[in-house]
Amino acid sequence: MDETRWAESPTATDALSLVTGLQARFREGLERIAGHPLDRATWRRDDGLHGGGVRYQAAWTPTFDRVAINVSQVHYEGLPERALASASALSTIIHPRNPRAPSVHAHFSYTELKDGLGTWRLMADLNPAVPVPEDAIRFEAALRAAAPAMHEAARAQGDRYFAIPALGRHRGVYHFYLEGHTVGDAEADRAFVRTVGEAALDAYLALLGEAVERPFDGADLATQRAYHTLYFFQVLTLDRGTTSGLLVHDQNDAGIMGSLPSFIDRALLASWADRVEPMQRPLVEALVAAVPADGAVDAPTRLALAAAVRQFYVHNPKALHLQARGDVVPPTVANHR
């Protein structure tokens, strides 16, 4: 096909417009800080028949280790056997070069089922390699102000989701996560998501603008490499969103793997194989095997990692129950098992 077909549902159309607006807002802010434009890439699901997406990205620039700002919409109109009607999402991860500047992950997505139910998933988490307490305080304050009635529930659900049982710690220092959110009013839901999304992204831009010039040393770089390894480990062994995307199709592996940092500590990753549940050990070993000795996570390595994760869960579907969860299992995962 020459063009991408988007979902025809009005609520899905509105959701795509919302997340595209958040993407533009965040991209423009990052470009102001970096002083250069981000690269644009596109992908299409089934040659555009069932949607696709646009990604803005950068890698190994003076400011960024890795940038990925993805907007996608996939739909199953014309496929009556599918319970899922559409999924529209913004998913972004920023890893700065400066180890004293925090990484951030944010995800805002709308899932609509063919029975008419539509809900939102909201996530925002601050991920410093070298924690600066004031950064976490400011980021949390922005989210608390944006969602005062929901903040404590979102914080508790986020702390649960981003726990790493094998290592006895969390990924990140602050986590906001709401799953299956709706008040039964589509317009009110969109207004809430827009408020939370703008608060999270704007708060991070303010932090990043101040943090990119912080002085750092070799010890900080070593700490960053170890933290990037932990981030890599959590995403590829526990994150349901990543796994779901890889299992549903293989047409956007580059985009899904765009959240991974550029370098990890391969030996440190290998040492964690003995700490996971026995069922997960082959997955960790497969991840180690896919990463070169120097720990570089380049484009071919990302595709090899995607294939390793997909192959593991195809052959070991029971291992999905070991993945992270908040208060409920996302419908997009449950419907594609």
KEKE-808365 format. One record per residue (C-alpha): residue in three letters; residue number from 1; x, y, z. Coordinates in steps of 0.1 Angstrom, whole numbers, padded with zeros to 4 digits. Each point is the difference from the previous one (the first is absolute). Example, Ala and Ser with C-alpha at 12.3 -4.5 7.8 and 13.67 -1.06 7.14 Angstrom:
# residues 2
   res     n       u       v       w
   ALA     1    0123   -0045    0078
   SER     2    0014    0034   -0007
***
This chain:
# residues 337
   res     n       u       v       w
   MET     1    0000    0000    0000
   ASP     2    0011    0036   -0007
   GLU     3   -0017    0014    0031
   THR     4   -0006   -0009    0036
   ARG     5   -0035   -0007    0010
   TRP     6   -0009    0012    0035
   ALA     7   -0028   -0012    0022
   GLU     8   -0034    0013   -0009
   SER     9   -0014    0002    0035
   PRO    10   -0004    0037    0011
   THR    11    0013   -0007    0035
   ALA    12    0031   -0017   -0015
   THR    13    0005    0029   -0024
   ASP    14   -0002    0024    0029
   ALA    15    0024   -0021    0020
   LEU    16    0025    0000   -0028
   SER    17   -0003    0038   -0003
   LEU    18    0007    0003    0037
   VAL    19    0031   -0021    0001
   THR    20    0013    0016   -0032
   GLY    21   -0003    0034    0016
   LEU    22    0019   -0012    0030
   GLN    23    0027   -0014   -0022
   ALA    24    0004    0033   -0019
   ARG    25    0001    0020    0033
   PHE    26    0028   -0023    0014
   ARG    27    0020   -0002   -0032
   GLU    28    0001    0038   -0003
   GLY    29    0012    0003    0036
   LEU    30    0027   -0025   -0005
   GLU    31    0012    0016   -0032
   ARG    32    0002    0034    0018
   ILE    33    0023   -0016    0027
   ALA    34    0021   -0019   -0025
   GLY    35    0002    0027   -0026
   HIS    36   -0007   -0024   -0029
   PRO    37   -0030   -0018   -0015
   LEU    38   -0007   -0036    0008
   ASP    39   -0001   -0025   -0028
   ARG    40   -0035   -0012   -0013
   ALA    41   -0008   -0036   -0008
   THR    42   -0032   -0017   -0009
   TRP    43   -0014   -0036    0000
   ARG    44   -0032   -0015   -0013
   ARG    45   -0019   -0030    0013
   ASP    46   -0008   -0024   -0028
   ASP    47    0011    0025   -0026
   GLY    48   -0022    0026    0016
   LEU    49   -0032   -0020   -0001
   HIS    50   -0002   -0002    0038
   GLY    51    0017    0033    0010
   GLY    52    0036    0008    0008
   GLY    53    0019    0028    0017
   VAL    54    0025    0028    0000
   ARG    55    0032    0001    0021
   TYR    56    0024    0028    0008
   GLN    57    0034   -0012    0011
   ALA    58    0036    0008    0006
   ALA    59    0030   -0020    0012
   TRP    60    0034    0009    0014
   THR    61   -0001    0037   -0004
   PRO    62    0017    0025    0023
   THR    63   -0033    0002    0020
   PHE    64   -0016   -0034   -0004
   ASP    65    0011   -0036    0004
   ARG    66   -0034   -0010   -0014
   VAL    67   -0033    0017   -0009
   ALA    68   -0031   -0017   -0012
   ILE    69   -0034    0017   -0002
   ASN    70   -0025   -0024   -0016
   VAL    71   -0036    0005   -0010
   SER    72   -0018   -0030   -0014
   GLN    73   -0035   -0011   -0007
   VAL    74   -0009   -0036   -0009
   HIS    75   -0035   -0012   -0007
   TYR    76   -0019   -0032   -0010
   GLU    77   -0029    0014   -0019
   GLY    78   -0012   -0027   -0024
   LEU    79    0014   -0028    0022
   PRO    80   -0031   -0012    0020
   GLU    81    0021   -0027    0018
   ARG    82    0019    0027    0019
   ALA    83   -0015    0015    0032
   LEU    84    0023    0030   -0002
   ALA    85   -0013    0028   -0022
   SER    86    0030    0023    0002
   ALA    87    0029    0012    0021
   SER    88    0014    0036   -0002
   ALA    89    0031    0008    0019
   LEU    90    0028    0024    0008
   SER    91    0030   -0017    0015
   THR    92    0033    0018    0006
   ILE    93    0033   -0006    0017
   ILE    94    0028    0025    0003
   HIS    95    0035   -0011    0012
   PRO    96    0023    0031    0002
   ARG    97    0038   -0003   -0005
   ASN    98    0007    0018    0033
   PRO    99   -0003   -0026    0028
   ARG   100   -0012    0026    0024
   ALA   101   -0030    0009   -0022
   PRO   102   -0029   -0024    0006
   SER   103   -0016   -0023   -0026
   VAL   104   -0037    0001   -0004
   HIS   105   -0027   -0024   -0012
   ALA   106   -0035    0010   -0008
   HIS   107   -0029   -0019   -0017
   PHE   108   -0036    0011   -0007
   SER   109   -0022   -0023   -0019
   TYR   110   -0036   -0006   -0008
   THR   111   -0013   -0035   -0005
   GLU   112   -0035   -0005   -0016
   LEU   113   -0017   -0034   -0001
   LYS   114   -0026   -0010   -0025
   ASP   115   -0026   -0002    0028
   GLY   116    0003    0038    0003
   LEU   117    0022    0001    0032
   GLY   118    0028    0025   -0003
   THR   119    0026    0007    0027
   TRP   120    0033    0018    0005
   ARG   121    0034   -0010    0013
   LEU   122    0021    0028    0015
   MET   123    0036   -0005    0010
   ALA   124    0028    0025    0009
   ASP   125    0032   -0010    0019
   LEU   126    0032    0017    0008
   ASN   127    0031   -0021   -0004
   PRO   128    0033    0016    0012
   ALA   129    0032   -0018   -0002
   VAL   130    0014    0023    0027
   PRO   131   -0030    0010    0021
   VAL   132   -0005    0037    0007
   PRO   133   -0027    0002    0027
   GLU   134   -0012    0034   -0011
   ASP   135   -0007   -0012   -0035
   ALA   136   -0023   -0028    0013
   ILE   137   -0018    0025    0024
   ARG   138   -0007    0024   -0029
   PHE   139   -0012   -0028   -0024
   GLU   140   -0023   -0014    0026
   ALA   141   -0014    0034    0009
   ALA   142   -0009    0006   -0037
   LEU   143   -0019   -0033   -0002
   ARG   144   -0017    0004    0034
   ALA   145   -0013    0034   -0011
   ALA   146   -0012   -0014   -0033
   ALA   147   -0019   -0029    0016
   PRO   148   -0006    0008    0037
   ALA   149   -0028   -0024    0004
   MET   150    0017   -0029   -0017
   HIS   151    0036    0006    0010
   GLU   152    0004   -0024    0029
   ALA   153   -0017   -0029   -0019
   ALA   154    0022    0007   -0030
   ARG   155    0032    0002    0021
   ALA   156   -0008   -0033    0017
   GLN   157   -0008   -0018   -0032
   GLY   158    0031    0014   -0016
   ASP   159    0022   -0012    0029
   ARG   160   -0015   -0035   -0004
   TYR   161    0005    0000   -0038
   PHE   162    0036    0011    0000
   ALA   163    0012   -0023    0028
   ILE   164    0028   -0024   -0010
   PRO   165   -0004   -0030    0023
   ALA   166    0032   -0017   -0011
   LEU   167    0021    0030    0010
   GLY   168   -0020    0012    0030
   ARG   169   -0004    0035   -0014
   HIS   170   -0020    0022   -0024
   ARG   171    0007    0015   -0034
   GLY   172   -0001    0037    0006
   VAL   173   -0007    0022    0030
   TYR   174   -0035    0012   -0008
   HIS   175   -0028   -0019   -0017
   PHE   176   -0035    0012   -0011
   TYR   177   -0022   -0028   -0015
   LEU   178   -0037   -0002   -0007
   GLU   179   -0013   -0030   -0019
   GLY   180   -0035   -0004   -0014
   HIS   181   -0009    0036    0008
   THR   182   -0034    0015   -0009
   VAL   183   -0027    0020    0017
   GLY   184   -0025   -0010   -0026
   ASP   185    0003    0033   -0019
   ALA   186    0023    0000   -0030
   GLU   187    0005    0038   -0001
   ALA   188    0008    0001    0037
   ASP   189    0024   -0029   -0003
   ARG   190    0019    0017   -0028
   ALA   191    0002    0033    0020
   PHE   192    0015   -0020    0029
   VAL   193    0025   -0018   -0021
   ARG   194    0010    0033   -0017
   THR   195    0005    0017    0033
   VAL   196    0021   -0029    0014
   GLY   197    0020   -0004   -0032
   GLU   198    0008    0037   -0003
   ALA   199    0010    0002    0037
   ALA   200    0023   -0030   -0002
   LEU   201    0017    0010   -0033
   ASP   202    0004    0037    0009
   ALA   203    0014   -0009    0035
   TYR   204    0026   -0022   -0016
   LEU   205    0010    0026   -0026
   ALA   206    0005    0025    0028
   LEU   207    0022   -0025    0019
   LEU   208    0020   -0011   -0031
   GLY   209    0006    0036   -0010
   GLU   210    0017    0006    0033
   ALA   211    0017   -0034    0004
   VAL   212    0018   -0004   -0033
   GLU   213    0028    0023    0011
   ARG   214    0006   -0016    0034
   PRO   215    0037   -0010    0005
   PHE   216    0007   -0037    0003
   ASP   217    0030   -0024    0002
   GLY   218    0010   -0035   -0009
   ALA   219   -0017   -0015    0030
   ASP   220   -0033    0016   -0011
   LEU   221    0005   -0016   -0035
   ALA   222    0005   -0034    0016
   THR   223   -0031    0005    0021
   GLN   224   -0019    0009   -0031
   ARG   225    0011   -0031   -0019
   ALA   226   -0012   -0022    0029
   TYR   227   -0033    0018    0002
   HIS   228   -0005   -0003   -0037
   THR   229    0006   -0037    0004
   LEU   230   -0028   -0001    0026
   TYR   231   -0023    0019   -0023
   PHE   232    0007   -0024   -0028
   PHE   233   -0006   -0030    0023
   GLN   234   -0033    0013    0012
   VAL   235   -0013    0009   -0034
   LEU   236    0009   -0033   -0016
   THR   237   -0009   -0024    0028
   LEU   238   -0030    0017    0018
   ASP   239   -0016    0027   -0021
   ARG   240   -0034   -0011   -0013
   GLY   241   -0003    0028   -0026
   THR   242    0032   -0009   -0017
   THR   243   -0007   -0037    0000
   SER   244   -0036    0005   -0013
   GLY   245    0013    0021   -0028
   LEU   246    0025   -0026   -0010
   LEU   247   -0024   -0029    0001
   VAL   248   -0028    0017   -0019
   HIS   249    0022    0006   -0031
   ASP   250    0035    0005   -0012
   GLN   251   -0005    0031   -0022
   ASN   252    0012    0026    0025
   ASP   253    0029   -0017    0019
   ALA   254    0023    0030   -0006
   GLY   255   -0026    0023    0016
   ILE   256   -0008   -0023    0029
   MET   257    0037   -0005    0008
   GLY   258    0006    0038   -0003
   SER   259   -0003    0003    0038
   LEU   260    0033   -0019    0006
   PRO   261    0031    0020    0009
   SER   262    0030   -0001   -0023
   PHE   263    0024   -0019    0023
   ILE   264   -0004   -0025    0029
   ASP   265    0023   -0020    0022
   ARG   266   -0003   -0035   -0015
   ALA   267    0018   -0017    0029
   LEU   268   -0023    0016    0025
   LEU   269   -0030   -0011   -0020
   ALA   270    0013   -0036   -0002
   SER   271    0005    0000    0038
   TRP   272   -0038    0005    0005
   ALA   273   -0009   -0033   -0018
   ASP   274    0004   -0018    0033
   ARG   275   -0023    0024    0018
   VAL   276   -0031   -0003   -0021
   GLU   277   -0027   -0027    0002
   PRO   278    0013   -0033   -0016
   MET   279   -0026    0004   -0028
   GLN   280    0015    0034   -0010
   ARG   281    0037   -0010    0001
   PRO   282    0000   -0011   -0037
   LEU   283   -0014    0034   -0009
   VAL   284    0028    0019    0018
   GLU   285    0026   -0023   -0016
   ALA   286   -0015    0006   -0034
   LEU   287    0003    0038    0006
   VAL   288    0036   -0003    0010
   ALA   289    0008   -0020   -0031
   ALA   290   -0016    0027   -0022
   VAL   291    0022    0028    0014
   PRO   292    0036    0003   -0012
   ALA   293    0029   -0001    0025
   ASP   294    0003    0038    0001
   GLY   295   -0036    0004    0010
   ALA   296   -0010    0021   -0030
   VAL   297   -0037   -0002   -0007
   ASP   298    0000    0011   -0036
   ALA   299   -0027   -0004   -0026
   PRO   300    0008   -0037   -0010
   THR   301    0003   -0009    0037
   ARG   302   -0035    0015    0007
   LEU   303   -0015   -0021   -0027
   ALA   304    0018   -0031    0014
   LEU   305   -0014    0008    0034
   ALA   306   -0035    0004   -0013
   ALA   307    0003   -0034   -0016
   ALA   308    0013   -0016    0032
   VAL   309   -0028    0013    0021
   ARG   310   -0026   -0010   -0026
   GLN   311    0014   -0035   -0003
   PHE   312    0002   -0005    0037
   TYR   313   -0036    0008    0007
   VAL   314   -0013   -0019   -0030
   HIS   315    0016   -0031    0015
   ASN   316   -0006    0009    0036
   PRO   317   -0034    0017    0002
   LYS   318   -0004   -0008    0037
   ALA   319    0029    0023    0008
   LEU   320   -0023    0030   -0008
   HIS   321   -0015   -0003    0035
   LEU   322    0034    0011    0014
   GLN   323   -0002    0033   -0018
   ALA   324   -0007    0033    0017
   ARG   325   -0036    0011    0007
   GLY   326   -0019    0027    0017
   ASP   327   -0034   -0005    0013
   VAL   328   -0013   -0016   -0032
   VAL   329    0014   -0018   -0030
   PRO   330   -0002    0023   -0031
   PRO   331   -0026   -0013   -0025
   THR   332    0025    0003   -0028
   VAL   333    0021   -0027    0016
   ALA   334   -0028   -0023    0011
   ASN   335   -0016    0001   -0035
   HIS   336    0032   -0010   -0018
   ARG   337    0012   -0029    0022
***
